[in-house]
Amino acid sequence: MSNELTALLARIEELDPATAKEIGRHIELLQSRREFGLNFERHMPESVALTGRPISVGDKVRFLPPRGEVSADSDATWLVTDITGPKSKRIACLVDPKTKDEADRAVDDLVFIADFRAPIYPGLISTGKVERGGDKPFHAVINAENYHALEAMLFTYQGQVDCIYIDPPYNTRANDWKYNNDFVDPGDSYAHSKWLAFMERRLKIAKKLLNPSESVLIVTIDEKEVHRLGLLLQQTCPEAKIQMVSIFINPASVARDGYFGRSDEYAFFVMFGSAGARPLPLKDEWVTSKGRTHRGEIRWDLLRKSGSSPTRDGHPETFYPFFVTSDGSRFHSVGDPIGVGVSRSDTSPPPGTFAVWPIRRDGSEGRWRLKPETVRKVLAEGCLRLGSINGENTPIYYLAEGERKKIAEGFYDVLGNREDGSVITDSVEVSERLMVPSSQWRLSSHDATQNGTRLLLKILPDRKFPFPKSLYAVEDSLRFFVSAKPNALVVDFFAGSGTTAHSVMRLNRQDGGRRRSVSVTNNEVNDQEEKLLRKGLRQGDSDWDALGICEHITKPRISAAITGLTPGGDPIAGDYKFTDEFPMADGFEENVEFFTLTYENPALVEVDLAFERIAPLLWMRAGSEGRRIDDRCDTFDVADRYGVLFDVDSASPFLSAIEKATGVRVAYIVTDDEVQYQSIAGQLPDGVESVRLYESYLRTFQINTGRN
């Protein structure tokens, strides 16, 4: 039982011992029934204040504090029952749902309160773009409360995301994150519980975005919540493989009285389906032990089994002959297992060949590593090789599954074949090793001071952001999972300064990829700036919002990274110094568009009166590339990657236009008639997804999306 409950029961007991005893009995009963696993108070409901969102009848609102004051004269949540007065001086009639008290307040002095239990109907307003990438798809930066942005992405990306990288609040410092519109202090006895509730809601929706067959969720954290986060991830993603990596981020370490200095943080890799860390060419600094690694040439292993159980006894299925041509130049065929108790001398090789057996150095009979059916496939792929000819003792080498995979994935190029049919491959640079590293990352490039804080100051010289990640640490984390996916979709819904998007652009530059990133961040100011701003401003004022994270840091950082120019128009000083080296002023050949999330009236959506706000979501679902259809018309429109049929009477020319177009992925059909929709959808070309508007959109946000 918590200290707070114990104290409350003690106070009750002074007034009414019998009631206190009964309450205590019920508390003990509830505690005895708690579920196994990670238990915490889920603190429902969670809500957020959305400044700038227009106020309408039926909305939940709170009072904004007068300019220059910290708090309003009431923290109650009110319900808007009516709005009167001219547009410039609108007055809201309010009622307190709990007390039934009534009040009037200027609409400009109210802020909309979004309760996470209620469905939202999102739209997007474009607030600008940067285009330097030609026909490449657009990255997106969304100014929004991330819970609602995740809900919006259920419509655009459910089951399609390749990688989610997040750096959530660490719950370490006072006033570094908000829960229910208030900063949470680590001294709060419910700080851990609030943090877990906050994270669980978002992780449940994020999991729905990930491709279940192959994707990864990467979450960074420090020691304050590392153990709880590990349990939460296991509880939320029981089907995934989960591993934690320690990343050395501060060579100087953070000195703390009575504690060891902190110099690292942790990254959880939650791998779904077939996802796994991919071997990459890595430099020697990645090697933290003298374990077996390979450099240079591809590794040919002896096919004869060594180590445990290396003999024929007990393994008749792997004792069989290879037949080699008499001149020893090539394989002729693979024989079958000869069976238990049968002498190998009883086997007659085909004419013009001799038999090779797995004979050990001491002359005893060994066995092969692979069964005949497998070894025949390996032979056909050119992955068996003859050693020095020595009769039946001739050694045979093979490429193990991991080495064959390196060829398939392009780490090694096949240059030709030897006389025996085995493949000839090129070499990996001798300064690198093709490997998956250990779980201890101790690299100078991951220094968050040099390659996070100081790098960001070069990009945004007059702006500060607390504790940005090392650009190269994020890049490395992504690289192990998306290097072989040139069209990967990467999401970060705690985008902060925009390091994840920056890393994705760097990866694209290295291999010509067309990866996309979606970065979500709110526009809150930090607690120190808030104290200064409250002297004459309040949230929602333009001068206040200009200093919010999204407007002041995220958008200008990503814009500057692409253009190579600081917000002041000067070339960014310095070079990127990592796997590649080039001036930061060169920028990137990438495109990005900035959006603000809106909250739409479902009644207007349903009657096709909110298309302009929905349009960016349709474009993003189709791949965020090419022309966007921003305005509805009377018939239909077909863009580079999708088309919208506004009037089913125009279905015939619409289908014809879709057929003639190249690269169309999605066809949106606006109709409230299911039969009409199915008839048109059935005539679409293969490979074109059909989506019914606005039924599909509305259904996405009416279903439960992880609320509890």
C-alpha positions in Angstrom: 0.0 0.0 0.0 1.4 3.5 -0.9 2.4 5.9 1.8 -0.4 8.3 0.6 -3.1 5.6 1.2 -1.7 4.7 4.5 -1.8 8.3 5.6 -5.3 8.8 4.4 -6.5 5.6 6.2 -4.9 6.9 9.4 -6.8 10.2 9.1 -10.1 8.3 8.4 -9.4 6.0 11.4 -9.3 8.9 13.7 -12.8 9.9 12.8 -14.4 6.5 11.9 -12.3 3.4 12.8 -14.9 0.9 11.4 -15.0 2.6 8.0 -11.2 2.8 7.9 -11.0 -0.9 8.6 -13.5 -1.7 5.9 -11.7 0.4 3.3 -8.4 -1.3 4.3 -10.0 -4.7 3.8 -11.1 -3.8 0.3 -7.7 -2.4 -0.6 -6.0 -5.6 0.5 -8.5 -7.6 -1.6 -7.8 -5.5 -4.7 -4.1 -5.9 -4.2 -4.3 -9.6 -3.9 -6.1 -9.8 -7.3 -3.5 -7.7 -9.2 -2.4 -9.2 -12.4 1.1 -10.7 -12.8 3.7 -8.8 -14.6 4.3 -5.0 -14.5 1.6 -3.4 -12.4 1.0 0.4 -12.3 -1.8 2.9 -12.0 -3.0 3.8 -15.5 -4.1 7.3 -14.5 -7.1 7.6 -16.8 -8.2 9.8 -18.3 -5.2 11.4 -19.9 -5.9 14.7 -21.6 -4.1 17.5 -23.4 -4.7 21.2 -23.9 -4.7 22.0 -27.6 -4.1 25.8 -28.1 -5.1 27.1 -31.5 -7.9 24.5 -32.0 -11.2 26.4 -32.7 -13.8 26.2 -29.9 -17.2 24.8 -30.8 -20.4 23.9 -29.0 -20.0 20.6 -27.2 -16.3 21.0 -26.7 -14.5 20.4 -23.3 -12.5 23.5 -22.4 -10.4 25.0 -19.6 -9.7 28.7 -18.8 -6.4 30.1 -20.0 -4.6 32.1 -17.4 -4.5 35.9 -17.8 -1.3 37.1 -19.6 1.4 37.4 -17.0 0.0 34.8 -14.6 0.9 31.2 -14.1 -2.5 29.7 -13.5 -6.1 30.4 -14.3 -8.8 31.1 -11.7 -10.2 27.6 -12.3 -8.7 24.3 -13.2 -12.1 22.7 -13.9 -13.0 21.3 -17.2 -16.1 23.0 -18.6 -18.6 22.0 -21.4 -19.5 24.6 -24.1 -23.3 24.8 -24.4 -23.6 27.8 -26.6 -21.5 30.6 -28.3 -22.9 34.1 -28.8 -21.7 37.5 -29.9 -19.9 38.9 -33.0 -17.0 37.0 -34.5 -14.4 39.3 -32.9 -15.9 39.1 -29.4 -17.5 35.7 -29.1 -18.7 34.6 -25.7 -19.0 30.9 -24.7 -21.8 29.7 -22.4 -20.3 27.0 -20.1 -21.4 24.4 -17.6 -19.3 22.4 -15.2 -20.3 18.7 -15.8 -19.6 17.8 -12.2 -21.1 20.7 -10.2 -23.6 22.0 -12.9 -22.3 25.5 -12.2 -22.6 27.8 -15.2 -20.3 30.6 -16.4 -19.6 32.8 -19.4 -16.2 33.4 -20.8 -14.6 35.0 -23.9 -13.8 32.3 -26.4 -10.3 33.7 -26.7 -9.7 32.9 -23.1 -10.5 29.2 -23.5 -8.4 26.2 -24.5 -9.8 23.0 -26.0 -9.2 19.9 -23.9 -8.8 16.6 -25.8 -9.6 13.5 -23.7 -7.8 10.5 -25.0 -10.8 8.3 -24.4 -12.7 10.2 -27.1 -12.2 9.4 -30.8 -10.6 12.2 -32.9 -10.9 12.8 -36.6 -7.6 14.2 -37.8 -6.6 16.3 -40.7 -3.4 18.1 -41.7 -2.6 21.7 -42.7 0.6 22.3 -44.6 2.8 25.0 -43.0 5.6 24.9 -45.5 8.0 22.7 -47.4 11.5 22.4 -48.7 12.1 20.7 -52.1 15.6 19.7 -53.2 15.0 16.0 -53.9 13.3 16.0 -57.3 10.9 13.1 -57.6 11.9 11.5 -54.2 9.1 11.0 -51.6 8.6 13.7 -49.0 9.6 13.4 -45.3 6.9 14.7 -43.0 7.2 16.8 -39.8 3.9 16.9 -37.9 3.2 19.5 -35.1 0.8 17.5 -32.9 0.2 15.8 -29.6 1.9 12.5 -30.4 -0.9 10.3 -29.2 -3.3 11.8 -31.7 -0.7 11.8 -34.4 -0.2 8.1 -33.9 -4.0 7.6 -34.3 -3.9 9.6 -37.5 -1.1 7.3 -38.8 -3.3 4.3 -38.3 -5.2 5.5 -41.4 -2.1 6.2 -43.4 0.5 3.5 -42.3 -1.1 0.7 -40.3 1.1 -2.4 -40.6 3.5 -0.6 -43.1 6.2 1.0 -40.9 9.7 -0.6 -41.1 11.3 1.1 -38.1 10.1 3.3 -35.2 12.9 5.1 -33.3 11.9 7.1 -30.2 13.8 9.0 -27.5 10.9 9.5 -25.0 11.2 11.7 -21.9 13.5 9.9 -19.4 11.5 11.0 -16.3 14.9 12.0 -14.8 14.8 15.8 -14.5 12.3 18.0 -12.9 9.8 19.5 -15.4 11.0 17.7 -18.5 7.7 16.3 -19.6 4.0 16.8 -19.0 1.1 14.5 -18.0 -2.4 15.9 -18.1 -1.0 19.3 -19.0 1.2 19.6 -15.9 5.0 19.0 -15.7 5.8 15.9 -13.8 8.5 16.1 -11.1 10.5 13.0 -10.4 9.7 13.5 -6.7 6.1 12.9 -7.4 5.2 9.5 -5.8 3.3 8.6 -8.9 6.0 9.7 -11.4 6.9 6.2 -12.4 3.3 5.1 -12.7 2.4 8.2 -14.8 5.3 7.6 -17.1 4.4 4.0 -17.7 0.8 4.9 -18.4 1.9 7.6 -20.7 4.3 5.2 -22.6 1.9 2.2 -22.7 -0.8 4.1 -24.5 1.5 5.3 -27.2 3.4 2.0 -27.6 0.1 0.1 -28.1 -0.8 2.2 -31.1 2.8 2.3 -32.4 2.9 -1.5 -32.4 -0.1 -1.4 -34.8 1.9 0.7 -37.2 4.8 -1.7 -37.5 5.0 -4.3 -40.2 4.4 -7.6 -38.2 6.4 -9.7 -40.7 9.7 -7.6 -40.4 10.2 -4.4 -38.4 11.9 -2.9 -35.4 11.0 -0.6 -32.6 14.0 1.2 -31.0 13.6 3.0 -27.7 16.4 4.8 -25.9 16.4 5.4 -22.1 18.7 5.9 -19.1 18.9 4.1 -15.8 15.9 5.9 -14.2 13.3 3.9 -16.1 15.3 1.3 -17.9 14.0 -1.7 -15.9 10.4 -0.6 -16.0 10.6 0.1 -19.8 12.1 -3.4 -20.4 9.2 -5.0 -18.5 6.7 -2.8 -20.3 8.1 -3.7 -23.7 7.9 -7.4 -22.9 4.4 -7.0 -21.7 3.3 -5.0 -24.7 5.2 -7.0 -27.3 5.4 -10.6 -26.1 5.9 -12.0 -29.6 9.0 -9.9 -30.3 12.7 -10.5 -29.8 14.0 -7.9 -27.4 17.6 -6.9 -26.7 19.1 -4.0 -24.9 22.3 -2.3 -26.0 24.5 0.0 -23.9 25.7 3.1 -25.8 28.7 5.1 -24.5 27.5 8.7 -25.0 29.6 10.8 -22.7 33.4 10.2 -22.3 33.6 12.8 -19.5 30.7 11.1 -17.6 28.2 12.9 -15.4 29.6 13.2 -11.9 27.0 12.6 -9.2 27.6 12.7 -5.4 27.6 9.2 -4.0 27.0 7.5 -7.4 29.2 6.3 -10.2 29.5 8.8 -13.0 27.0 8.1 -15.8 28.5 7.8 -19.2 26.1 5.6 -21.1 22.4 5.2 -22.0 20.5 2.2 -23.2 18.6 1.3 -26.4 16.0 -1.4 -26.5 15.7 -3.1 -29.9 12.2 -4.8 -30.2 12.3 -7.0 -33.3 9.1 -8.3 -34.9 8.8 -11.2 -37.4 12.0 -11.9 -39.2 13.7 -8.6 -38.3 17.2 -8.9 -36.8 20.4 -6.9 -36.7 22.1 -7.2 -40.1 25.8 -7.8 -40.5 27.5 -4.7 -41.8 31.1 -3.7 -42.8 32.3 -2.2 -39.5 35.6 -0.7 -38.5 37.9 -2.1 -35.8 36.5 0.3 -33.2 33.3 -1.7 -33.1 35.2 -4.8 -31.8 35.1 -4.9 -28.0 36.5 -8.4 -27.6 38.7 -10.9 -29.3 35.8 -13.1 -30.4 35.9 -14.7 -33.8 35.2 -12.2 -36.6 36.0 -12.3 -40.2 37.6 -9.7 -42.4 38.7 -9.6 -46.1 37.7 -12.7 -48.0 34.4 -14.6 -47.6 34.8 -17.5 -45.1 34.9 -21.1 -46.4 34.4 -23.6 -43.6 35.3 -27.3 -43.6 32.3 -29.3 -44.4 33.4 -32.2 -42.2 31.9 -31.9 -38.8 34.2 -31.0 -35.9 33.5 -30.1 -32.3 30.7 -32.1 -30.5 29.4 -35.4 -32.0 31.8 -35.3 -35.0 31.7 -39.1 -35.8 29.6 -41.3 -38.0 28.1 -43.2 -35.0 24.6 -42.1 -34.3 24.3 -39.9 -37.4 23.9 -42.2 -40.4 22.0 -39.5 -42.4 25.2 -37.4 -42.7 27.6 -40.2 -43.7 27.6 -40.3 -47.5 30.1 -39.9 -50.4 30.9 -37.1 -52.8 31.9 -38.3 -56.2 34.6 -36.2 -57.8 35.9 -36.5 -61.4 39.1 -38.6 -61.7 41.2 -35.5 -62.6 40.1 -33.9 -59.4 38.8 -30.8 -61.2 35.1 -30.8 -60.2 32.2 -32.4 -58.4 30.4 -35.1 -60.3 27.5 -35.8 -57.9 26.5 -36.3 -54.3 25.7 -39.8 -53.1 23.2 -41.0 -50.6 23.8 -42.1 -46.9 25.0 -45.8 -47.0 23.2 -46.8 -43.7 24.2 -48.2 -40.4 26.8 -51.0 -40.4 27.6 -50.7 -44.1 31.2 -50.4 -45.1 32.2 -47.4 -47.2 34.4 -49.8 -49.3 31.2 -51.4 -50.6 30.3 -48.2 -52.5 31.2 -48.2 -56.2 31.9 -44.7 -57.6 30.4 -43.9 -61.1 32.8 -44.4 -63.9 35.5 -41.7 -64.2 35.1 -40.6 -60.5 36.4 -41.4 -57.1 34.6 -41.1 -53.7 35.4 -38.5 -51.0 34.3 -39.3 -47.4 34.4 -37.4 -44.2 37.5 -39.0 -42.8 39.0 -37.5 -39.7 42.7 -36.8 -39.2 43.1 -39.9 -37.0 41.6 -42.1 -39.8 38.2 -42.6 -38.1 34.9 -42.0 -39.9 33.4 -38.6 -39.3 30.3 -37.0 -40.8 29.3 -34.0 -42.9 27.7 -31.0 -41.4 24.8 -31.1 -44.0 22.4 -33.7 -45.1 22.5 -34.7 -48.8 19.3 -32.9 -49.8 20.7 -29.6 -48.4 24.2 -30.1 -49.7 22.9 -30.6 -53.3 21.3 -27.2 -53.1 24.5 -25.6 -51.8 26.4 -27.3 -54.6 24.0 -26.0 -57.2 24.6 -22.4 -55.8 28.4 -22.8 -56.3 28.9 -22.8 -52.5 30.9 -26.0 -52.3 34.7 -26.0 -53.0 37.3 -28.8 -53.3 40.5 -28.6 -51.3 43.8 -30.2 -52.2 43.1 -33.5 -53.9 44.0 -36.4 -51.5 41.8 -39.3 -52.6 39.0 -40.2 -50.3 40.5 -37.8 -47.7 40.1 -34.7 -50.0 38.9 -31.8 -47.9 35.6 -30.2 -49.0 34.8 -26.6 -48.0 31.4 -24.9 -48.0 29.8 -21.5 -47.4 27.6 -21.6 -44.3 24.2 -20.1 -44.4 25.3 -16.8 -43.0 28.0 -16.5 -45.7 25.6 -17.4 -48.4 23.2 -14.7 -47.1 26.0 -12.2 -47.4 26.2 -13.0 -51.1 22.5 -12.8 -51.5 22.3 -9.4 -49.8 25.2 -7.9 -51.8 27.9 -7.7 -49.2 30.1 -9.7 -51.5 29.8 -9.6 -55.3 30.3 -12.9 -57.3 33.0 -12.3 -59.8 32.9 -15.7 -61.5 33.4 -19.4 -60.7 36.4 -21.7 -60.3 36.8 -24.9 -62.3 35.1 -26.9 -59.6 32.0 -24.6 -59.8 32.6 -22.7 -56.6 32.0 -19.0 -56.6 34.7 -16.4 -56.7 33.8 -13.3 -54.6 35.4 -9.9 -54.0 36.8 -8.9 -50.7 35.5 -6.5 -48.0 37.9 -3.7 -47.2 40.5 -5.1 -44.8 39.9 -2.1 -42.4 36.4 -3.3 -41.9 34.7 -6.4 -40.7 31.4 -7.8 -41.8 29.7 -8.4 -38.5 27.0 -7.7 -36.0 28.6 -6.0 -33.0 28.3 -6.8 -29.4 25.8 -5.1 -27.1 28.4 -2.7 -25.8 28.8 0.3 -28.2 31.9 2.4 -27.3 32.5 4.6 -30.2 33.7 8.2 -30.2 31.2 9.1 -32.9 28.4 8.4 -30.4 29.5 11.2 -28.1 26.3 13.2 -27.5 28.2 16.4 -26.7 30.3 16.5 -29.8 27.9 15.0 -32.3 24.7 16.1 -30.6 24.8 19.4 -28.8 27.8 21.0 -30.7 26.7 19.7 -34.0 23.2 21.2 -33.5 24.7 24.5 -32.5 26.4 24.6 -35.9 23.1 24.1 -37.6 21.1 26.4 -35.3 23.8 28.8 -34.0 21.5 30.9 -31.8 19.2 28.2 -30.4 19.5 25.7 -27.6 17.9 22.3 -27.2 18.6 20.1 -24.1 20.5 16.9 -24.7 20.1 16.2 -28.4 21.2 12.7 -29.5 24.4 12.1 -31.4 23.4 12.1 -35.0 25.7 9.2 -35.7 24.5 7.0 -32.8 20.9 7.3 -34.2 22.3 6.6 -37.7 24.0 3.5 -36.6 20.9 2.2 -34.7 18.9 2.6 -37.9 21.6 1.2 -40.2 21.5 -2.4 -38.8 17.8 -2.6 -39.8 17.1 -0.4 -42.8 20.4 -0.5 -44.8 18.9 -3.2 -47.0 15.6 -1.4 -47.3 16.1 1.6 -49.6 12.4 2.5 -49.4 12.0 2.1 -45.7 9.5 4.1 -43.7 10.9 5.4 -40.4 8.7 7.0 -37.7 9.8 9.0 -34.7 6.9 10.3 -32.5 9.2 11.9 -29.9 11.1 13.8 -32.6 12.6 16.5 -30.4 15.3 18.3 -32.5 14.7 16.0 -35.5 17.8 13.8 -35.3 16.0 10.7 -36.6 14.9 12.4 -39.8 18.4 13.9 -40.2 19.9 10.3 -39.9 17.5 8.9 -42.5 18.6 11.6 -45.0 22.2 10.8 -44.4 21.6 7.1 -45.0 19.8 8.0 -48.3 22.8 10.0 -49.4 25.2 7.1 -48.8 23.3 4.6 -51.0 20.9 6.6 -53.1 17.9 5.4 -51.1 14.4 6.8 -51.1 13.7 6.2 -47.4 11.0 8.4 -45.8 10.7 9.6 -42.2 7.7 10.9 -40.3 8.6 13.1 -37.3 6.1 14.0 -34.7 6.7 16.7 -32.0 4.6 19.1 -30.1 5.2 22.8 -29.9 5.6 23.2 -26.1 8.2 25.5 -24.7 10.5 24.2 -21.9 9.8 25.1 -18.3 12.5 27.7 -18.1 11.3 29.6 -21.2 7.7 29.2 -19.9 8.6 31.1 -16.8 10.0 34.0 -18.8 7.2 34.1 -21.4 4.5 34.2 -18.8 5.6 37.7 -17.8 3.6 39.1 -20.7 2.4 36.2 -22.9 0.5 32.9 -22.7 0.3 29.7 -24.7 -1.4 30.4 -28.1 0.2 33.8 -28.6 2.3 33.9 -31.8 5.4 35.1 -29.9 5.0 32.3 -27.4 4.4 29.6 -30.1 7.4 30.8 -32.1 9.6 29.5 -29.3 8.0 26.1 -29.2 10.0 22.9 -30.0 8.5 22.3 -33.4 8.7 25.9 -34.7 11.9 26.9 -33.0 14.0 23.7 -33.3 12.6 20.8 -35.3 11.4 22.5 -38.4 14.5 24.8 -38.8 16.9 22.0 -38.0 15.5 19.7 -40.7 15.2 22.6 -43.2 18.8 23.7 -42.5 20.1 20.1 -42.9 18.5 19.9 -46.4 19.4 23.4 -47.6 22.9 23.5 -45.9 22.0 27.0 -44.6 21.4 28.1 -41.1 18.0 29.9 -40.3 19.9 33.1 -40.7 20.9 32.2 -44.3 24.6 31.4 -43.7 26.3 28.2 -44.9 26.5 25.7 -42.1 30.1 25.6 -40.8 32.0 22.3 -40.5 31.8 18.8 -42.0 30.1 15.6 -41.3 32.8 13.3 -40.0 31.6 9.8 -39.9 31.3 6.9 -42.4 31.6 9.7 -45.0 33.0 13.2 -44.8 31.5 16.2 -46.7 30.6 19.8 -45.9 27.3 20.3 -44.0 26.7 23.2 -46.2 26.2 20.8 -49.1 22.9 19.8 -47.6 20.8 16.9 -49.0 18.8 16.1 -52.1 15.6 15.5 -50.1 12.1 16.9 -49.8 10.2 17.6 -46.6 6.8 19.1 -45.8 5.7 20.5 -42.5 2.1 20.0 -41.1 0.0 20.8 -38.2 -2.6 18.3 -37.0 -6.2 19.5 -37.1 -9.3 18.1 -35.5 -12.2 17.7 -37.9 -15.9 17.5 -37.5 -16.9 13.9 -38.5 -20.3 15.1 -39.8 -18.5 17.5 -42.2 -16.1 14.7 -43.3 -18.9 12.3 -43.9 -20.6 14.7 -46.4 -17.4 15.5 -48.1 -17.0 19.1 -46.8 -13.5 18.6 -45.2 -11.5 17.2 -48.1 -8.8 19.8 -48.0 -7.8 18.8 -44.5 -8.1 15.1 -45.3 -6.1 15.4 -48.6 -2.6 15.2 -47.1 -3.5 11.9 -45.3 -4.6 10.4 -48.6 -1.4 11.5 -50.3 0.7 10.1 -47.4 -1.1 6.7 -47.6 -0.1 6.5 -51.2 3.6 7.1 -50.5 4.1 10.9 -50.0 5.4 11.5 -53.5 4.4 13.2 -56.7 1.5 15.6 -57.0 -1.1 15.9 -54.2 -4.8 16.3 -54.9 -5.6 19.2 -52.6 -9.0 20.3 -54.0 -12.1 18.2 -54.6 -13.8 18.4 -58.0 -17.1 17.3 -59.5 -15.8 14.1 -61.2 -12.3 12.7 -60.4 -8.6 13.4 -60.3 -5.7 11.1 -60.9 -2.2 12.1 -59.6 1.2 10.3 -59.8 0.5 7.7 -57.1 -3.2 7.8 -56.4 -6.6 8.8 -57.7 -9.8 10.1 -56.1 -13.3 9.4 -57.6 -15.6 12.1 -56.2 -18.6 11.1 -58.3 -19.4 7.5 -59.0 -21.2 8.5 -62.2 -17.7 9.2 -63.5 -16.4 5.7 -62.7 -15.8 4.6 -66.3 -13.4 7.4 -67.2 -11.8 7.2 -63.8 -11.1 3.5 -64.2 -9.7 4.2 -67.7 -7.4 7.0 -66.3 -6.2 4.6 -63.6 -5.5 1.9 -66.2 -3.4 4.3 -68.3 -1.5 5.8 -65.5 1.8 4.2 -64.3 2.7 4.0 -60.7 -0.8 4.5 -59.2 -1.0 2.6 -55.8 -4.3 3.7 -54.3 -7.8 4.5 -55.6 -10.0 6.4 -53.2 -13.7 6.1 -54.0 -16.2 8.5 -52.4 -19.5 6.8 -51.9 -21.9 5.8 -49.2 -23.1 2.8 -51.2 -21.2 -0.4 -50.5 -22.5 -2.1 -53.6 -21.3 0.7 -55.8 -18.0 0.7 -54.1 -17.4 -3.0 -54.5 -18.4 -2.8 -58.2 -15.9 -0.1 -59.0 -13.1 -1.6 -56.8 -13.5 -4.9 -58.5 -12.5 -3.3 -61.8 -9.3 -1.7 -60.6 -6.0 -3.0 -62.1 -4.1 -5.6 -60.0 -1.8 -3.9 -57.4 -4.0 -0.9 -56.9 -5.5 -0.7 -53.4 -9.1 0.5 -53.1 -10.2 2.7 -50.2 -13.8 3.7 -49.6 -14.2 7.3 -48.5 -15.2 8.4 -46.1 -16.3 5.1 -44.5 -12.7 3.8 -44.1 -11.5 7.1 -42.7 -14.3 7.3 -40.1 -14.1 3.7 -39.1 -10.4 4.0 -38.4 -11.0 6.6 -35.7 -14.2 5.1 -34.3 -12.7 1.8 -33.3 -10.7 1.4 -30.1 -7.1 2.4 -30.8 -5.5 1.1 -27.7 -7.4 3.2 -25.0 -7.8 1.5 -21.6 
